[in-house]
Amino acid sequence: MNVRTLLVIGNAMLLWSLNTAAASTGQQPDAAQASMVQAAEDREALRTLTHSYGYFLEKGQWDDLIDLFTDTATIEYTGGGYAGKQGLRQYFFHRFGGGKPGLPDGRLANHIIMQGVTSLSSDGLTAKGRWRSLIQNAADGQPFHWLEGVYEFGYAKVDGLWRIQKIHYFARVFGTYRTGWMDDAALRRPAGSGEMAVDKFPPTFPATTATRPYPDAYVPTYHYGANDRATILPPALPASRAELARRVARLEDRDQIEALQNRFGYYFDKKRWDKIVPLFSDDARYEFAMRGVFKGKAGVRRALALEGGPGLRQGDLFTHMQMMPVISVAPDGQTARGRWRVLAQLATAGEDAMWGEGVYENDYVKRRGVWRISRLRYYPAAYARLDAEDWRATSEPPGGFGPAAGADAPAQARIPVFPAYFVAPFHYAHPVTGKPIVIPKAAE
């Protein structure tokens, strides 16, 4: 949750008015207030659902992925589409996954989803969403490709839970790791000739639009307009104002945690260790890759020093973009956990440059009304030099991945990096089934 939610629900004023009135037990909240809170919760649920789609897809978690969809869902790409859960299974499990759960070692399918615009229907039972995707795609024996495109999602609320009803993916840019989006043969492949070419698992329906990627100037239809207003839902009223105030407080907690993590990222970019250390609790634990466990604020400071600094030198690049948050706040609003995707650009001018990618699974604690990071765990996924042929030429960031001096305890788990297959554990349950998310083994 971020500032857009504050604008939608007037968070601070609403929370104050609800808490003021909550002393009158049993008093019903205002219907408009309850409607705004429900809309904010729905948008947060849609964001978690969509980010989970990206996390599951990129690691071959086919059962978890398909459970995100309704029974009548459709998914469409350039060359056609698949309908119903059986059709989705044909595409994801059999065609994309080779009939096996997980991905084989040497297969990279990172699926970064960002820049969401969601729109709720007036009855609160359906929604639409537009999302940008950045995909890193590679397999042994094949060149590494960047892919960029736009998703248009349709959602439906079934038995009180949001599910994916429709996906239409509009591919925009194909490019190899070496050439980027210059004039490459991949850029000009005919519509329908790429990933969705007819084979033993052909599409179950033809493409509904004739889309072509860059360099063609095709614009996918927008589901929203320039003057759209916030949706006012017909709410199911909570039991009391106190209950509605609790729900608003949890939305505000998510907003504050996202701001906290984003501040960490911006300071980390510039190696501002003096600004980062206060973001942690006094009893914090900092775990980066397999360097070890660093405890307390002094330990956090020692761990950060492994990255160099403080501050950037002339010619340094240390960008860490944090995306795809899934934030879970405890019912009492005192602790929380969050998952984040990282895309890093690292360089020293004239010497070295690399891309990096990984996942944070962090814990947070509220102390005297302020959220702090209580445990940071970074799981690196892939790092590669910019002048390499592709991401299989694995490199390491400054400080490396292995055991480091100054750690208070050894790393608690081995974290293999690409080309090995590895999935960072999920702190949250499946957003539809409510079951724990089970990590598949690497496909043989």
C-alpha positions as CSV (number, residue, x, y, z in Angstrom):
1,M,0.0,0.0,0.0
2,N,1.3,3.5,-0.8
3,V,0.2,7.1,-1.0
4,R,-2.5,6.2,-3.6
5,T,-4.4,4.4,-0.8
6,L,-4.1,7.4,1.5
7,L,-5.7,9.5,-1.2
8,V,-8.5,7.0,-1.8
9,I,-9.6,6.5,1.8
10,G,-8.5,9.7,3.5
11,N,-6.7,7.3,5.9
12,A,-5.6,9.5,8.8
13,M,-8.9,11.4,9.0
14,L,-10.9,8.3,8.7
15,L,-9.0,6.4,11.3
16,W,-9.3,9.4,13.7
17,S,-13.1,9.6,13.2
18,L,-13.6,5.9,13.6
19,N,-11.5,5.7,16.8
20,T,-13.4,8.7,18.2
21,A,-16.7,7.1,17.6
22,A,-15.6,3.5,18.6
23,A,-16.2,4.3,22.3
24,S,-19.9,3.9,21.5
25,T,-19.9,0.1,21.3
26,G,-22.1,-1.5,18.6
27,Q,-22.4,1.8,16.7
28,Q,-22.5,1.1,12.9
29,P,-19.9,2.9,10.7
30,D,-20.9,5.2,7.9
31,A,-21.6,3.2,4.7
32,A,-19.3,5.5,2.6
33,Q,-16.4,4.9,5.0
34,A,-16.9,1.2,4.9
35,S,-17.0,1.3,1.2
36,M,-13.7,3.1,0.9
37,V,-12.0,0.7,3.2
38,Q,-13.3,-2.3,1.3
39,A,-12.1,-0.8,-2.0
40,A,-8.6,-0.3,-0.5
41,E,-8.5,-3.8,0.8
42,D,-9.6,-5.2,-2.5
43,R,-6.8,-3.3,-4.4
44,E,-4.2,-4.7,-2.0
45,A,-5.6,-8.2,-2.5
46,L,-5.4,-7.8,-6.3
47,R,-1.8,-6.6,-6.0
48,T,-0.9,-9.6,-3.9
49,L,-2.7,-11.9,-6.3
50,T,-0.9,-10.4,-9.4
51,H,2.6,-10.4,-7.7
52,S,2.1,-14.0,-6.7
53,Y,1.3,-14.9,-10.4
54,G,4.8,-13.5,-11.2
55,Y,6.5,-15.3,-8.4
56,F,4.9,-18.7,-9.2
57,L,5.3,-18.5,-12.9
58,E,9.0,-17.7,-12.8
59,K,9.8,-20.8,-10.7
60,G,7.6,-23.3,-12.3
61,Q,5.2,-23.6,-9.4
62,W,2.4,-24.7,-11.7
63,D,-0.2,-26.0,-9.2
64,D,0.1,-22.8,-7.1
65,L,-0.1,-20.8,-10.3
66,I,-3.2,-22.5,-11.7
67,D,-5.0,-22.2,-8.3
68,L,-4.9,-18.4,-8.7
69,F,-7.4,-18.7,-11.6
70,T,-11.1,-19.2,-11.8
71,D,-12.5,-22.4,-13.4
72,T,-13.4,-20.6,-16.6
73,A,-10.3,-18.4,-16.9
74,T,-8.5,-17.6,-20.1
75,I,-5.0,-16.6,-21.0
76,E,-4.0,-15.1,-24.4
77,Y,-0.6,-14.4,-25.9
78,T,0.4,-13.3,-29.4
79,G,-0.4,-16.6,-31.2
80,G,-3.6,-17.6,-29.4
81,G,-4.9,-18.6,-26.0
82,Y,-6.0,-21.3,-23.6
83,A,-9.3,-21.6,-21.8
84,G,-10.3,-23.2,-18.5
85,K,-8.1,-24.7,-15.9
86,Q,-7.4,-27.7,-18.2
87,G,-6.3,-25.4,-21.0
88,L,-4.1,-23.4,-18.5
89,R,-2.5,-26.7,-17.3
90,Q,-1.8,-27.7,-20.9
91,Y,0.1,-24.4,-21.5
92,F,1.8,-23.8,-18.2
93,F,2.5,-27.4,-17.0
94,H,3.0,-29.2,-20.2
95,R,4.1,-26.7,-22.8
96,F,6.0,-24.2,-20.8
97,G,7.1,-26.5,-18.0
98,G,7.7,-29.7,-20.0
99,G,5.3,-31.7,-17.9
100,K,7.3,-31.3,-14.7
101,P,7.0,-29.1,-11.6
102,G,9.8,-26.6,-11.1
103,L,12.4,-25.6,-13.7
104,P,15.6,-27.4,-14.6
105,D,19.0,-26.0,-13.6
106,G,20.1,-23.5,-16.2
107,R,16.5,-22.3,-17.0
108,L,15.8,-18.7,-16.2
109,A,12.3,-17.3,-16.4
110,N,12.3,-14.2,-14.1
111,H,9.0,-12.4,-14.3
112,I,9.0,-8.9,-12.8
113,I,5.6,-7.3,-12.6
114,M,5.2,-3.6,-11.8
115,Q,3.3,-0.3,-12.5
116,G,-0.2,-1.6,-11.7
117,V,-3.4,0.3,-12.4
118,T,-6.5,-1.5,-11.0
119,S,-10.1,-0.6,-11.5
120,L,-13.0,-2.1,-9.5
121,S,-16.5,-2.6,-10.8
122,S,-19.4,-0.8,-9.1
123,D,-20.6,-4.0,-7.5
124,G,-17.2,-5.0,-6.2
125,L,-17.3,-8.4,-7.7
126,T,-15.0,-7.9,-10.8
127,A,-12.0,-5.8,-11.5
128,K,-9.4,-5.0,-14.2
129,G,-5.7,-4.4,-14.0
130,R,-2.9,-3.2,-16.3
131,W,0.7,-4.2,-15.4
132,R,4.1,-3.9,-17.0
133,S,6.3,-7.0,-17.2
134,L,10.1,-7.3,-17.6
135,I,11.1,-10.9,-18.3
136,Q,14.5,-12.5,-18.3
137,N,14.4,-15.7,-20.3
138,A,17.1,-18.2,-20.9
139,A,17.7,-22.0,-21.2
140,D,20.8,-24.1,-21.8
141,G,21.7,-24.0,-25.5
142,Q,19.6,-20.9,-26.2
143,P,20.5,-17.3,-26.1
144,F,19.3,-15.2,-23.1
145,H,16.5,-12.8,-24.0
146,W,15.0,-9.7,-22.4
147,L,11.3,-9.4,-22.9
148,E,9.1,-6.5,-22.1
149,G,5.3,-6.2,-22.4
150,V,1.9,-5.2,-21.0
151,Y,-0.6,-7.4,-19.2
152,E,-4.3,-6.7,-19.1
153,F,-5.9,-8.7,-16.3
154,G,-9.5,-9.4,-15.5
155,Y,-10.4,-10.5,-12.0
156,A,-13.4,-12.0,-10.3
157,K,-14.3,-12.3,-6.6
158,V,-15.4,-15.9,-5.9
159,D,-16.6,-16.8,-2.4
160,G,-15.1,-13.7,-1.0
161,L,-11.6,-14.2,-2.6
162,W,-10.1,-12.6,-5.7
163,R,-9.0,-14.8,-8.6
164,I,-7.7,-14.2,-12.1
165,Q,-10.5,-14.5,-14.7
166,K,-8.6,-13.3,-17.8
167,I,-5.1,-12.5,-18.9
168,H,-4.1,-10.9,-22.2
169,Y,-0.4,-10.4,-22.6
170,F,0.9,-7.9,-25.2
171,A,4.5,-8.6,-26.0
172,R,6.3,-5.4,-26.9
173,V,10.1,-5.9,-26.9
174,F,12.3,-8.9,-27.6
175,G,16.1,-8.7,-27.4
176,T,19.1,-10.8,-26.6
177,Y,21.3,-10.1,-23.6
178,R,24.1,-9.0,-25.9
179,T,22.2,-6.8,-28.4
180,G,19.4,-5.5,-26.3
181,W,16.6,-4.1,-28.5
182,M,18.7,-3.2,-31.5
183,D,17.7,-4.5,-34.9
184,D,17.7,-8.2,-34.0
185,A,16.0,-11.0,-35.9
186,A,13.9,-11.7,-32.7
187,L,12.4,-8.2,-32.9
188,R,10.9,-8.9,-36.3
189,R,9.6,-12.4,-35.9
190,P,6.1,-12.8,-37.5
191,A,3.1,-12.6,-35.2
192,G,2.3,-16.0,-33.9
193,S,5.6,-17.5,-34.7
194,G,7.2,-17.3,-31.3
195,E,6.3,-18.8,-28.0
196,M,2.8,-19.7,-29.0
197,A,3.6,-21.5,-32.2
198,V,1.4,-24.6,-32.8
199,D,2.8,-27.8,-31.4
200,K,1.6,-30.8,-29.5
201,F,-0.3,-28.4,-27.1
202,P,-1.8,-25.9,-29.5
203,P,-3.9,-22.9,-28.3
204,T,-7.5,-23.7,-27.7
205,F,-8.7,-20.5,-29.3
206,P,-7.1,-18.1,-31.9
207,A,-5.7,-14.7,-31.0
208,T,-8.4,-12.0,-30.7
209,T,-6.0,-9.2,-31.7
210,A,-3.3,-8.9,-34.3
211,T,-0.5,-7.6,-32.1
212,R,3.2,-7.2,-33.2
213,P,6.1,-6.3,-31.0
214,Y,8.6,-3.5,-31.4
215,P,9.6,-1.9,-33.8
216,D,5.9,-1.8,-34.7
217,A,4.1,1.0,-32.9
218,Y,1.2,-1.1,-31.4
219,V,-0.6,0.2,-28.3
220,P,-2.7,-2.3,-26.3
221,T,-6.2,-1.0,-25.4
222,Y,-6.4,0.7,-22.0
223,H,-9.1,-0.6,-19.8
224,Y,-9.3,2.8,-17.9
225,G,-9.8,6.4,-18.9
226,A,-8.1,9.6,-18.1
227,N,-10.9,10.9,-15.8
228,D,-11.8,7.7,-14.0
229,R,-12.9,8.2,-10.4
230,A,-12.5,6.0,-7.3
231,T,-15.1,3.3,-7.2
232,I,-17.7,3.5,-4.4
233,L,-18.6,-0.1,-3.5
234,P,-21.8,-1.3,-1.9
235,P,-20.2,-2.4,1.4
236,A,-20.9,-5.3,3.7
237,L,-20.8,-3.3,6.9
238,P,-18.5,-4.6,9.7
239,A,-19.8,-5.2,13.1
240,S,-18.7,-1.9,14.6
241,R,-16.7,1.2,14.1
242,A,-14.0,-0.3,16.1
243,E,-13.7,-3.2,13.7
244,L,-13.5,-0.8,10.7
245,A,-10.9,1.3,12.5
246,R,-8.8,-1.9,13.0
247,R,-9.0,-2.6,9.3
248,V,-7.9,0.9,8.4
249,A,-5.0,0.7,10.8
250,R,-3.8,-2.5,9.1
251,L,-3.9,-0.7,5.7
252,E,-1.9,2.1,7.2
253,D,0.6,-0.4,8.6
254,R,1.2,-1.8,5.1
255,D,1.7,1.7,3.8
256,Q,4.3,2.5,6.4
257,I,6.1,-0.8,5.9
258,E,6.3,-0.2,2.2
259,A,7.7,3.3,2.8
260,L,10.2,1.9,5.3
261,Q,11.5,-0.7,2.8
262,N,11.6,1.9,0.0
263,R,13.7,4.2,2.2
264,F,16.1,1.3,2.8
265,G,16.4,0.8,-0.9
266,Y,17.1,4.5,-1.7
267,Y,19.7,4.7,1.0
268,F,21.3,1.4,0.0
269,D,21.6,2.8,-3.6
270,K,24.0,5.5,-2.3
271,K,25.7,3.4,0.5
272,R,24.3,5.7,3.1
273,W,25.0,3.3,6.0
274,D,24.4,6.1,8.6
275,K,20.8,6.4,7.3
276,I,20.2,2.7,7.0
277,V,21.2,1.5,10.5
278,P,18.4,3.5,12.3
279,L,15.8,1.7,10.1
280,F,16.5,-1.5,12.0
281,S,15.4,-2.6,15.5
282,D,17.9,-2.9,18.3
283,D,17.7,-6.7,18.2
284,A,17.8,-6.9,14.3
285,R,19.3,-9.7,12.3
286,Y,20.9,-9.1,8.9
287,E,21.4,-12.0,6.6
288,F,22.7,-11.4,3.0
289,A,23.2,-14.6,0.9
290,M,25.6,-16.9,2.8
291,R,27.8,-14.3,4.5
292,G,26.4,-15.2,7.9
293,V,24.1,-13.7,10.5
294,F,24.9,-10.2,11.8
295,K,23.1,-9.2,15.0
296,G,22.0,-5.9,16.4
297,K,22.6,-2.5,14.9
298,A,26.3,-2.9,15.3
299,G,26.1,-6.1,13.3
300,V,24.0,-4.4,10.6
301,R,26.7,-1.8,10.3
302,R,29.4,-4.4,9.9
303,A,27.4,-6.2,7.3
304,L,26.9,-3.0,5.3
305,A,30.6,-2.3,5.4
306,L,31.2,-5.4,3.3
307,E,29.6,-3.5,0.4
308,G,32.3,-0.8,0.6
309,G,31.6,2.8,1.3
310,P,30.2,4.7,3.1
311,G,29.0,6.7,0.2
312,L,29.6,6.3,-3.5
313,R,32.9,7.1,-5.2
314,Q,33.0,8.8,-8.6
315,G,32.0,6.2,-11.2
316,D,30.2,3.9,-8.7
317,L,26.8,2.5,-9.6
318,F,24.9,0.6,-6.9
319,T,21.2,0.7,-7.8
320,H,18.9,-1.7,-6.0
321,M,15.3,-1.5,-7.4
322,Q,12.7,-3.1,-5.1
323,M,9.4,-4.3,-6.6
324,M,6.5,-6.7,-6.3
325,P,5.8,-6.4,-2.5
326,V,3.7,-8.8,-0.7
327,I,3.2,-7.5,2.9
328,S,1.5,-9.5,5.7
329,V,0.7,-7.7,8.9
330,A,-0.2,-9.6,12.1
331,P,-3.7,-9.1,13.4
332,D,-2.4,-7.0,16.4
333,G,-0.5,-4.7,14.1
334,Q,2.8,-5.2,16.0
335,T,4.7,-7.4,13.6
336,A,4.7,-8.0,9.9
337,R,6.6,-9.8,7.1
338,G,7.3,-8.8,3.5
339,R,8.5,-10.3,0.2
340,W,10.3,-8.1,-2.4
341,R,11.9,-8.5,-5.8
342,V,15.3,-6.9,-6.3
343,L,16.8,-5.9,-9.7
344,A,20.3,-4.4,-9.2
345,Q,22.7,-2.5,-11.5
346,L,26.3,-2.5,-10.1
347,A,29.3,-0.9,-11.7
348,T,32.6,0.8,-11.3
349,A,33.3,3.0,-14.3
350,G,36.0,1.7,-16.5
351,E,36.4,-1.6,-14.5
352,D,33.3,-3.7,-14.2
353,A,29.5,-3.7,-14.6
354,M,26.9,-6.3,-13.8
355,W,23.2,-7.0,-13.4
356,G,21.9,-8.7,-10.2
357,E,18.6,-10.2,-9.2
358,G,17.2,-11.7,-6.0
359,V,14.4,-11.7,-3.4
360,Y,14.0,-10.2,0.1
361,E,12.0,-12.0,2.8
362,N,12.0,-9.6,5.7
363,D,10.4,-9.3,9.1
364,Y,9.3,-6.0,10.7
365,V,8.3,-4.9,14.2
366,K,6.5,-1.8,15.5
367,R,8.3,-0.2,18.4
368,R,6.7,2.8,20.1
369,G,4.4,3.3,17.0
370,V,7.2,3.2,14.5
371,W,7.9,0.3,12.1
372,R,11.5,-1.1,12.0
373,I,13.2,-3.9,10.1
374,S,13.8,-6.7,12.6
375,R,15.2,-9.3,10.2
376,L,16.5,-8.8,6.7
377,R,17.1,-11.9,4.5
378,Y,18.4,-11.5,1.0
379,Y,18.3,-14.5,-1.4
380,P,20.5,-13.7,-4.5
381,A,19.2,-15.4,-7.6
382,A,21.4,-14.4,-10.5
383,Y,24.4,-12.0,-11.0
384,A,26.1,-11.6,-14.4
385,R,28.7,-9.2,-15.9
386,L,27.3,-6.8,-18.5
387,D,29.9,-7.9,-21.0
388,A,29.1,-11.6,-20.7
389,E,27.2,-13.6,-23.2
390,D,24.3,-14.2,-20.8
391,W,23.4,-14.7,-17.2
392,R,25.0,-18.2,-17.1
393,A,28.3,-16.5,-16.8
394,T,27.6,-16.1,-13.1
395,S,29.5,-13.4,-11.2
396,E,29.3,-12.1,-7.6
397,P,28.6,-8.6,-6.2
398,P,31.0,-6.7,-4.0
399,G,31.5,-8.6,-0.8
400,G,30.7,-11.9,-2.5
401,F,28.1,-14.5,-1.4
402,G,30.2,-16.7,0.9
403,P,31.1,-16.6,4.6
404,A,32.3,-13.1,5.7
405,A,34.4,-11.8,8.6
406,G,32.5,-10.2,11.4
407,A,29.4,-12.3,11.3
408,D,27.9,-13.3,14.7
409,A,26.8,-16.7,13.4
410,P,27.2,-18.7,10.3
411,A,24.6,-18.6,7.5
412,Q,21.5,-20.7,8.3
413,A,21.0,-22.2,4.9
414,R,22.8,-22.8,1.6
415,I,21.5,-20.5,-1.2
416,P,22.5,-21.7,-4.7
417,V,22.6,-19.1,-7.4
418,F,21.7,-19.4,-11.1
419,P,22.3,-21.5,-13.1
420,A,21.1,-23.7,-10.1
421,Y,17.4,-23.8,-9.5
422,F,16.3,-22.3,-6.1
423,V,13.2,-20.7,-4.7
424,A,13.3,-18.4,-1.7
425,P,10.8,-19.6,0.9
426,F,7.5,-17.7,1.0
427,H,6.4,-16.2,4.3
428,Y,2.7,-16.0,3.2
429,A,0.0,-18.6,2.5
430,H,-1.4,-19.1,-1.0
431,P,-3.7,-16.0,-1.6
432,V,-6.6,-18.3,-2.9
433,T,-6.3,-21.7,-1.2
434,G,-4.9,-20.4,2.0
435,K,-2.5,-23.4,2.1
436,P,1.3,-23.1,2.7
437,I,3.3,-22.6,-0.5
438,V,5.3,-25.7,-1.2
439,I,8.6,-25.3,-3.0
440,P,9.1,-27.8,-5.9
441,K,12.4,-29.4,-6.6
442,A,14.4,-28.7,-9.8
443,A,13.0,-30.5,-12.8
444,E,15.3,-33.2,-14.1
